[in-house]
Amino acid sequence: MDTFKPPGEMRFAIGNVAENWKSWVQKFKNFMLASEKNSKPENVKIAILLNLLGDEGVASYNTFKKTEGEQLEEVLKCFEEHCNPHQNIVFERYKFFSCKQREGQTFDNYLTQLKTLVTTCDFGDQQESLIRDRIVLGINDSSLQERMPREPSLNL
């Protein structure tokens, strides 16, 4: 039988909790799918979730309002709200618009960083064009930076 690596304990007290949760829950969902645990009863899936989250996760879960016949997706939503209480759009956009390519940072890494930052900015259908514009303004290569705005159909 195949064994799949479960995510480590969720870090609620270290770093950016919202980003930690986003990464952790993606790993959790992949683990549940790959290990074919999604077909288990809801209470078993919730028990797996709590076991993998660790002590801090269980403590947080115990503060949530519970319903009879609770579903895993409801519990995940409670954790989502717990880890992302209120998003400050102005601050998220500040981080995006002030992001510049660091010395020694590859272009692909810079692009990935921008794509990650833009997800919390609520730009709607303008995400691609704003990433493009941020690249033009934030790229380290000054000669390329000078040429890019002159390209009439510049896109990602």
Backbone as JSON Lines, residues from 0, in Angstrom:
{"i":0,"aa":"M","n":[0.84,-1.19,0.0],"ca":[0.0,0.0,0.0],"c":[0.89,1.25,0.0]}
{"i":1,"aa":"D","n":[0.5,2.23,-0.79],"ca":[1.27,3.47,-0.86],"c":[1.08,4.28,0.41]}
{"i":2,"aa":"T","n":[2.16,4.93,0.82],"ca":[2.05,5.86,1.94],"c":[2.38,7.25,1.43]}
{"i":3,"aa":"F","n":[1.66,8.21,1.91],"ca":[1.85,9.58,1.47],"c":[2.2,10.44,2.67]}
{"i":4,"aa":"K","n":[3.07,11.39,2.43],"ca":[3.55,12.25,3.5],"c":[2.47,13.26,3.89]}
{"i":5,"aa":"P","n":[2.03,13.22,5.14],"ca":[1.05,14.22,5.59],"c":[1.76,15.55,5.85]}
{"i":6,"aa":"P","n":[0.99,16.64,5.86],"ca":[1.63,17.93,6.19],"c":[2.08,17.92,7.64]}
{"i":7,"aa":"G","n":[3.11,18.68,7.95],"ca":[3.54,18.83,9.34],"c":[2.5,19.64,10.11]}
{"i":8,"aa":"E","n":[2.73,19.81,11.39],"ca":[1.8,20.61,12.19],"c":[1.72,22.03,11.65]}
{"i":9,"aa":"M","n":[0.53,22.58,11.71],"ca":[0.3,23.96,11.29],"c":[0.97,24.9,12.28]}
{"i":10,"aa":"R","n":[1.67,25.92,11.74],"ca":[2.33,26.92,12.58],"c":[1.42,28.14,12.73]}
{"i":11,"aa":"F","n":[0.72,28.2,13.84],"ca":[-0.2,29.31,14.08],"c":[0.5,30.52,14.67]}
{"i":12,"aa":"A","n":[1.61,30.32,15.36],"ca":[2.25,31.41,16.09],"c":[3.52,31.93,15.43]}
{"i":13,"aa":"I","n":[3.9,31.37,14.3],"ca":[5.16,31.76,13.66],"c":[4.87,32.3,12.26]}
{"i":14,"aa":"G","n":[5.41,33.48,11.97],"ca":[5.31,34.05,10.63],"c":[3.91,34.53,10.28]}
{"i":15,"aa":"N","n":[3.62,34.53,8.99],"ca":[2.35,35.01,8.46],"c":[1.34,33.86,8.55]}
{"i":16,"aa":"V","n":[0.43,33.94,9.49],"ca":[-0.52,32.86,9.74],"c":[-1.4,32.6,8.51]}
{"i":17,"aa":"A","n":[-1.81,33.65,7.83],"ca":[-2.65,33.48,6.64],"c":[-1.92,32.69,5.56]}
{"i":18,"aa":"E","n":[-0.67,33.04,5.31],"ca":[0.12,32.31,4.31],"c":[0.42,30.9,4.78]}
{"i":19,"aa":"N","n":[0.73,30.73,6.07],"ca":[0.97,29.39,6.61],"c":[-0.26,28.51,6.4]}
{"i":20,"aa":"W","n":[-1.45,29.07,6.68],"ca":[-2.68,28.29,6.53],"c":[-2.92,27.93,5.07]}
{"i":21,"aa":"K","n":[-2.75,28.88,4.19],"ca":[-2.98,28.64,2.76],"c":[-2.11,27.49,2.27]}
{"i":22,"aa":"S","n":[-0.85,27.5,2.63],"ca":[0.08,26.45,2.24],"c":[-0.28,25.13,2.91]}
{"i":23,"aa":"W","n":[-0.58,25.18,4.21],"ca":[-0.86,23.96,4.96],"c":[-2.11,23.27,4.44]}
{"i":24,"aa":"V","n":[-3.18,24.03,4.21],"ca":[-4.44,23.42,3.78],"c":[-4.31,22.81,2.38]}
{"i":25,"aa":"Q","n":[-3.48,23.39,1.54],"ca":[-3.23,22.81,0.22],"c":[-2.55,21.45,0.37]}
{"i":26,"aa":"K","n":[-1.56,21.37,1.24],"ca":[-0.87,20.1,1.5],"c":[-1.83,19.08,2.11]}
{"i":27,"aa":"F","n":[-2.69,19.54,3.02],"ca":[-3.67,18.65,3.65],"c":[-4.62,18.07,2.61]}
{"i":28,"aa":"K","n":[-5.16,18.92,1.75],"ca":[-6.1,18.44,0.73],"c":[-5.42,17.46,-0.23]}
{"i":29,"aa":"N","n":[-4.18,17.75,-0.6],"ca":[-3.44,16.81,-1.46],"c":[-3.23,15.48,-0.76]}
{"i":30,"aa":"F","n":[-2.88,15.53,0.53],"ca":[-2.69,14.3,1.31],"c":[-3.98,13.49,1.37]}
{"i":31,"aa":"M","n":[-5.09,14.15,1.65],"ca":[-6.37,13.45,1.76],"c":[-6.75,12.8,0.43]}
{"i":32,"aa":"L","n":[-6.51,13.49,-0.66],"ca":[-6.83,12.96,-1.99],"c":[-5.92,11.79,-2.34]}
{"i":33,"aa":"A","n":[-4.62,12.0,-2.2],"ca":[-3.64,10.98,-2.59],"c":[-3.77,9.71,-1.75]}
{"i":34,"aa":"S","n":[-4.09,9.87,-0.48],"ca":[-4.2,8.7,0.4],"c":[-5.62,8.13,0.43]}
{"i":35,"aa":"E","n":[-6.48,8.67,-0.43],"ca":[-7.86,8.19,-0.6],"c":[-8.65,8.24,0.71]}
{"i":36,"aa":"K","n":[-8.4,9.25,1.5],"ca":[-9.12,9.41,2.76],"c":[-10.37,10.27,2.6]}
{"i":37,"aa":"N","n":[-10.57,10.85,1.41],"ca":[-11.76,11.68,1.18],"c":[-13.05,10.87,1.22]}
{"i":38,"aa":"S","n":[-12.95,9.56,1.07],"ca":[-14.15,8.72,1.09],"c":[-14.55,8.31,2.51]}
{"i":39,"aa":"K","n":[-13.76,8.68,3.49],"ca":[-14.05,8.35,4.89],"c":[-15.24,9.19,5.37]}
{"i":40,"aa":"P","n":[-15.9,8.76,6.44],"ca":[-16.98,9.57,7.02],"c":[-16.45,10.94,7.47]}
{"i":41,"aa":"E","n":[-17.34,11.92,7.5],"ca":[-16.95,13.29,7.83],"c":[-16.27,13.39,9.19]}
{"i":42,"aa":"N","n":[-16.79,12.68,10.19],"ca":[-16.18,12.78,11.52],"c":[-14.76,12.21,11.53]}
{"i":43,"aa":"V","n":[-14.49,11.23,10.69],"ca":[-13.14,10.67,10.59],"c":[-12.22,11.67,9.9]}
{"i":44,"aa":"K","n":[-12.71,12.32,8.84],"ca":[-11.91,13.32,8.13],"c":[-11.57,14.5,9.06]}
{"i":45,"aa":"I","n":[-12.53,14.9,9.87],"ca":[-12.28,15.99,10.82],"c":[-11.26,15.55,11.86]}
{"i":46,"aa":"A","n":[-11.35,14.31,12.31],"ca":[-10.37,13.79,13.28],"c":[-8.97,13.76,12.67]}
{"i":47,"aa":"I","n":[-8.87,13.38,11.39],"ca":[-7.57,13.39,10.7],"c":[-7.03,14.82,10.65]}
{"i":48,"aa":"L","n":[-7.9,15.76,10.27],"ca":[-7.51,17.17,10.22],"c":[-6.95,17.64,11.56]}
{"i":49,"aa":"L","n":[-7.68,17.39,12.62],"ca":[-7.26,17.85,13.95],"c":[-5.98,17.18,14.4]}
{"i":50,"aa":"N","n":[-5.84,15.9,14.08],"ca":[-4.62,15.18,14.43],"c":[-3.41,15.8,13.73]}
{"i":51,"aa":"L","n":[-3.57,16.14,12.46],"ca":[-2.46,16.71,11.69],"c":[-2.18,18.17,12.06]}
{"i":52,"aa":"L","n":[-3.22,18.91,12.44],"ca":[-3.02,20.31,12.82],"c":[-2.16,20.44,14.07]}
{"i":53,"aa":"G","n":[-2.31,19.53,15.0],"ca":[-1.54,19.59,16.24],"c":[-2.31,20.28,17.35]}
{"i":54,"aa":"D","n":[-1.63,20.47,18.47],"ca":[-2.25,21.01,19.69],"c":[-2.87,22.39,19.5]}
{"i":55,"aa":"E","n":[-2.17,23.28,18.81],"ca":[-2.71,24.63,18.6],"c":[-3.98,24.59,17.76]}
{"i":56,"aa":"G","n":[-3.99,23.73,16.76],"ca":[-5.17,23.59,15.92],"c":[-6.36,23.05,16.69]}
{"i":57,"aa":"V","n":[-6.12,22.06,17.54],"ca":[-7.2,21.5,18.36],"c":[-7.73,22.57,19.32]}
{"i":58,"aa":"A","n":[-6.82,23.34,19.91],"ca":[-7.24,24.42,20.82],"c":[-8.11,25.44,20.08]}
{"i":59,"aa":"S","n":[-7.73,25.8,18.87],"ca":[-8.53,26.74,18.07],"c":[-9.88,26.12,17.72]}
{"i":60,"aa":"Y","n":[-9.87,24.88,17.29],"ca":[-11.1,24.17,16.93],"c":[-12.08,24.16,18.1]}
{"i":61,"aa":"N","n":[-11.58,23.99,19.29],"ca":[-12.45,23.93,20.47],"c":[-13.16,25.25,20.75]}
{"i":62,"aa":"T","n":[-12.71,26.33,20.12],"ca":[-13.37,27.63,20.3],"c":[-14.45,27.87,19.24]}
{"i":63,"aa":"F","n":[-14.5,27.03,18.2],"ca":[-15.46,27.22,17.11],"c":[-16.85,26.74,17.53]}
{"i":64,"aa":"K","n":[-17.86,27.37,16.97],"ca":[-19.24,26.92,17.18],"c":[-19.43,25.67,16.33]}
{"i":65,"aa":"K","n":[-19.88,24.61,16.96],"ca":[-20.02,23.33,16.26],"c":[-21.48,23.03,15.98]}
{"i":66,"aa":"T","n":[-21.7,22.28,14.9],"ca":[-23.04,21.85,14.54],"c":[-23.07,20.33,14.47]}
{"i":67,"aa":"E","n":[-24.25,19.77,14.65],"ca":[-24.39,18.32,14.54],"c":[-24.23,17.94,13.07]}
{"i":68,"aa":"G","n":[-23.55,16.85,12.81],"ca":[-23.31,16.43,11.44],"c":[-22.32,17.32,10.72]}
{"i":69,"aa":"E","n":[-21.4,17.85,11.47],"ca":[-20.39,18.78,10.96],"c":[-19.65,18.2,9.75]}
{"i":70,"aa":"Q","n":[-19.38,19.04,8.77],"ca":[-18.69,18.64,7.55],"c":[-17.26,19.18,7.57]}
{"i":71,"aa":"L","n":[-16.35,18.46,6.95],"ca":[-14.95,18.89,6.89],"c":[-14.83,20.28,6.29]}
{"i":72,"aa":"E","n":[-15.55,20.54,5.2],"ca":[-15.45,21.85,4.54],"c":[-15.87,22.99,5.47]}
{"i":73,"aa":"E","n":[-16.86,22.74,6.33],"ca":[-17.28,23.76,7.3],"c":[-16.15,24.05,8.29]}
{"i":74,"aa":"V","n":[-15.49,23.0,8.74],"ca":[-14.39,23.17,9.7],"c":[-13.23,23.91,9.03]}
{"i":75,"aa":"L","n":[-12.92,23.54,7.79],"ca":[-11.85,24.23,7.06],"c":[-12.19,25.7,6.89]}
{"i":76,"aa":"K","n":[-13.46,26.0,6.64],"ca":[-13.88,27.4,6.5],"c":[-13.7,28.16,7.81]}
{"i":77,"aa":"C","n":[-14.0,27.51,8.93],"ca":[-13.79,28.14,10.25],"c":[-12.32,28.45,10.47]}
{"i":78,"aa":"F","n":[-11.45,27.52,10.09],"ca":[-10.01,27.76,10.23],"c":[-9.56,28.88,9.28]}
{"i":79,"aa":"E","n":[-10.13,28.91,8.08],"ca":[-9.8,29.98,7.12],"c":[-10.13,31.34,7.72]}
{"i":80,"aa":"E","n":[-11.31,31.46,8.31],"ca":[-11.71,32.72,8.93],"c":[-10.86,33.03,10.16]}
{"i":81,"aa":"H","n":[-10.48,32.0,10.88],"ca":[-9.64,32.17,12.07],"c":[-8.25,32.69,11.68]}
{"i":82,"aa":"C","n":[-7.72,32.18,10.58],"ca":[-6.36,32.55,10.15],"c":[-6.33,33.83,9.31]}
{"i":83,"aa":"N","n":[-7.46,34.2,8.74],"ca":[-7.58,35.41,7.91],"c":[-8.73,36.26,8.43]}
{"i":84,"aa":"P","n":[-8.63,36.8,9.63],"ca":[-9.79,37.49,10.21],"c":[-10.29,38.65,9.35]}
{"i":85,"aa":"H","n":[-9.42,39.52,8.98],"ca":[-9.79,40.65,8.11],"c":[-8.57,40.99,7.29]}
{"i":86,"aa":"Q","n":[-8.75,41.02,6.0],"ca":[-7.63,41.32,5.14],"c":[-7.6,42.83,4.88]}
{"i":87,"aa":"N","n":[-6.44,43.42,5.07],"ca":[-6.26,44.84,4.85],"c":[-5.81,45.02,3.4]}
{"i":88,"aa":"I","n":[-6.76,45.32,2.53],"ca":[-6.48,45.44,1.1],"c":[-5.43,46.5,0.82]}
{"i":89,"aa":"V","n":[-5.49,47.6,1.53],"ca":[-4.51,48.68,1.32],"c":[-3.1,48.16,1.6]}
{"i":90,"aa":"F","n":[-2.94,47.43,2.69],"ca":[-1.62,46.88,3.04],"c":[-1.18,45.83,2.03]}
{"i":91,"aa":"E","n":[-2.1,44.98,1.59],"ca":[-1.77,43.94,0.6],"c":[-1.32,44.59,-0.71]}
{"i":92,"aa":"R","n":[-2.0,45.65,-1.12],"ca":[-1.62,46.35,-2.35],"c":[-0.3,47.09,-2.18]}
{"i":93,"aa":"Y","n":[-0.07,47.62,-0.99],"ca":[1.21,48.27,-0.7],"c":[2.35,47.27,-0.9]}
{"i":94,"aa":"K","n":[2.2,46.06,-0.36],"ca":[3.24,45.04,-0.51],"c":[3.45,44.71,-1.99]}
{"i":95,"aa":"F","n":[2.35,44.6,-2.75],"ca":[2.47,44.29,-4.17],"c":[3.17,45.42,-4.93]}
{"i":96,"aa":"F","n":[2.69,46.65,-4.76],"ca":[3.23,47.77,-5.52],"c":[4.65,48.16,-5.11]}
{"i":97,"aa":"S","n":[5.09,47.78,-3.94],"ca":[6.46,48.11,-3.53],"c":[7.43,46.95,-3.77]}
{"i":98,"aa":"C","n":[6.96,45.88,-4.37],"ca":[7.8,44.71,-4.61],"c":[8.73,44.96,-5.8]}
{"i":99,"aa":"K","n":[10.02,44.88,-5.55],"ca":[11.03,45.03,-6.59],"c":[11.89,43.77,-6.62]}
{"i":100,"aa":"Q","n":[12.43,43.49,-7.79],"ca":[13.31,42.33,-7.92],"c":[14.57,42.56,-7.08]}
{"i":101,"aa":"R","n":[14.87,41.6,-6.21],"ca":[16.04,41.72,-5.35],"c":[17.31,41.36,-6.13]}
{"i":102,"aa":"E","n":[18.42,41.87,-5.67],"ca":[19.72,41.54,-6.26],"c":[19.91,40.02,-6.19]}
{"i":103,"aa":"G","n":[20.21,39.41,-7.33],"ca":[20.45,37.97,-7.38],"c":[19.18,37.14,-7.51]}
{"i":104,"aa":"Q","n":[18.02,37.76,-7.44],"ca":[16.75,37.03,-7.57],"c":[16.49,36.74,-9.05]}
{"i":105,"aa":"T","n":[16.15,35.51,-9.38],"ca":[15.86,35.18,-10.77],"c":[14.54,35.82,-11.18]}
{"i":106,"aa":"F","n":[14.37,35.99,-12.48],"ca":[13.12,36.56,-12.98],"c":[11.95,35.65,-12.62]}
{"i":107,"aa":"D","n":[12.12,34.34,-12.8],"ca":[11.03,33.4,-12.49],"c":[10.61,33.49,-11.03]}
{"i":108,"aa":"N","n":[11.58,33.64,-10.15],"ca":[11.28,33.76,-8.73],"c":[10.55,35.07,-8.45]}
{"i":109,"aa":"Y","n":[10.98,36.14,-9.1],"ca":[10.32,37.45,-8.95],"c":[8.88,37.37,-9.45]}
{"i":110,"aa":"L","n":[8.68,36.74,-10.6],"ca":[7.34,36.59,-11.17],"c":[6.45,35.78,-10.22]}
{"i":111,"aa":"T","n":[6.98,34.71,-9.67],"ca":[6.23,33.9,-8.71],"c":[5.86,34.71,-7.49]}
{"i":112,"aa":"Q","n":[6.79,35.53,-7.01],"ca":[6.53,36.38,-5.86],"c":[5.39,37.35,-6.16]}
{"i":113,"aa":"L","n":[5.41,37.97,-7.34],"ca":[4.35,38.9,-7.72],"c":[3.01,38.18,-7.85]}
{"i":114,"aa":"K","n":[3.02,36.99,-8.44],"ca":[1.78,36.23,-8.6],"c":[1.2,35.81,-7.25]}
{"i":115,"aa":"T","n":[2.07,35.57,-6.3],"ca":[1.61,35.23,-4.95],"c":[1.02,36.46,-4.27]}
{"i":116,"aa":"L","n":[1.71,37.58,-4.37],"ca":[1.25,38.82,-3.73],"c":[-0.08,39.3,-4.31]}
{"i":117,"aa":"V","n":[-0.26,39.17,-5.62],"ca":[-1.45,39.72,-6.27],"c":[-2.73,38.99,-5.85]}
{"i":118,"aa":"T","n":[-2.6,37.77,-5.37],"ca":[-3.8,37.0,-5.01],"c":[-4.56,37.59,-3.83]}
{"i":119,"aa":"T","n":[-3.93,38.43,-3.04],"ca":[-4.59,39.02,-1.87],"c":[-4.97,40.48,-2.08]}
{"i":120,"aa":"C","n":[-4.84,40.97,-3.31],"ca":[-5.04,42.4,-3.58],"c":[-6.42,42.75,-4.11]}
{"i":121,"aa":"D","n":[-7.23,41.79,-4.45],"ca":[-8.59,42.03,-4.96],"c":[-8.59,42.94,-6.19]}
{"i":122,"aa":"F","n":[-7.74,42.62,-7.16],"ca":[-7.65,43.4,-8.39],"c":[-8.62,42.92,-9.48]}
{"i":123,"aa":"G","n":[-9.3,41.82,-9.23],"ca":[-10.24,41.3,-10.23],"c":[-9.54,40.9,-11.51]}
{"i":124,"aa":"D","n":[-10.12,41.33,-12.64],"ca":[-9.57,40.93,-13.94],"c":[-8.35,41.76,-14.36]}
{"i":125,"aa":"Q","n":[-7.86,42.61,-13.5],"ca":[-6.68,43.44,-13.8],"c":[-5.37,42.82,-13.33]}
{"i":126,"aa":"Q","n":[-5.42,41.63,-12.73],"ca":[-4.23,41.01,-12.15],"c":[-3.08,40.9,-13.15]}
{"i":127,"aa":"E","n":[-3.34,40.34,-14.31],"ca":[-2.28,40.11,-15.3],"c":[-1.61,41.42,-15.72]}
{"i":128,"aa":"S","n":[-2.42,42.43,-16.03],"ca":[-1.84,43.69,-16.49],"c":[-1.07,44.39,-15.36]}
{"i":129,"aa":"L","n":[-1.53,44.27,-14.14],"ca":[-0.82,44.9,-13.03],"c":[0.48,44.16,-12.72]}
{"i":130,"aa":"I","n":[0.5,42.85,-12.87],"ca":[1.76,42.11,-12.71],"c":[2.74,42.57,-13.78]}
{"i":131,"aa":"R","n":[2.27,42.68,-15.01],"ca":[3.12,43.15,-16.11],"c":[3.7,44.52,-15.8]}
{"i":132,"aa":"D","n":[2.86,45.43,-15.34],"ca":[3.32,46.79,-15.02],"c":[4.3,46.79,-13.86]}
{"i":133,"aa":"R","n":[4.06,45.93,-12.87],"ca":[4.97,45.84,-11.71],"c":[6.32,45.31,-12.15]}
{"i":134,"aa":"I","n":[6.32,44.38,-13.12],"ca":[7.59,43.86,-13.65],"c":[8.36,44.98,-14.32]}
{"i":135,"aa":"V","n":[7.67,45.77,-15.14],"ca":[8.33,46.88,-15.83],"c":[8.96,47.84,-14.82]}
{"i":136,"aa":"L","n":[8.27,48.12,-13.76],"ca":[8.77,49.07,-12.76],"c":[9.77,48.46,-11.78]}
{"i":137,"aa":"G","n":[9.71,47.15,-11.57],"ca":[10.51,46.57,-10.5],"c":[11.66,45.67,-10.92]}
{"i":138,"aa":"I","n":[11.85,45.48,-12.22],"ca":[12.91,44.59,-12.69],"c":[14.28,45.24,-12.51]}
{"i":139,"aa":"N","n":[15.3,44.43,-12.23],"ca":[16.65,44.95,-11.98],"c":[17.4,45.39,-13.23]}
{"i":140,"aa":"D","n":[17.1,44.81,-14.36],"ca":[17.82,45.09,-15.61],"c":[17.35,46.43,-16.18]}
{"i":141,"aa":"S","n":[18.16,47.47,-16.01],"ca":[17.74,48.82,-16.4],"c":[17.55,48.97,-17.91]}
{"i":142,"aa":"S","n":[18.37,48.31,-18.73],"ca":[18.19,48.43,-20.18],"c":[16.89,47.75,-20.62]}
{"i":143,"aa":"L","n":[16.59,46.62,-20.04],"ca":[15.33,45.94,-20.35],"c":[14.16,46.76,-19.82]}
{"i":144,"aa":"Q","n":[14.34,47.34,-18.66],"ca":[13.29,48.16,-18.06],"c":[12.97,49.36,-18.95]}
{"i":145,"aa":"E","n":[13.98,49.88,-19.63],"ca":[13.78,51.02,-20.53],"c":[13.08,50.61,-21.82]}
{"i":146,"aa":"R","n":[13.39,49.39,-22.31],"ca":[12.81,48.92,-23.57],"c":[11.37,48.41,-23.42]}
{"i":147,"aa":"M","n":[11.06,47.82,-22.31],"ca":[9.75,47.18,-22.13],"c":[8.56,48.12,-22.36]}
{"i":148,"aa":"P","n":[8.55,49.33,-21.83],"ca":[7.38,50.19,-22.03],"c":[7.16,50.6,-23.49]}
{"i":149,"aa":"R","n":[8.19,50.48,-24.3],"ca":[8.06,50.87,-25.71],"c":[7.4,49.76,-26.55]}
{"i":150,"aa":"E","n":[7.3,48.58,-25.99],"ca":[6.69,47.45,-26.69],"c":[5.17,47.61,-26.64]}
{"i":151,"aa":"P","n":[4.51,47.8,-27.8],"ca":[3.07,48.1,-27.8],"c":[2.19,46.94,-27.3]}
{"i":152,"aa":"S","n":[2.61,45.72,-27.51],"ca":[1.76,44.59,-27.1],"c":[2.44,43.74,-26.03]}
{"i":153,"aa":"L","n":[3.03,44.4,-25.06],"ca":[3.73,43.7,-23.99],"c":[2.73,42.98,-23.09]}
{"i":154,"aa":"N","n":[2.94,41.69,-22.92],"ca":[2.09,40.92,-22.01],"c":[2.9,39.82,-21.36]}
{"i":155,"aa":"L","n":[2.29,39.14,-20.4],"ca":[2.98,38.05,-19.71],"c":[3.0,36.85,-20.63]}
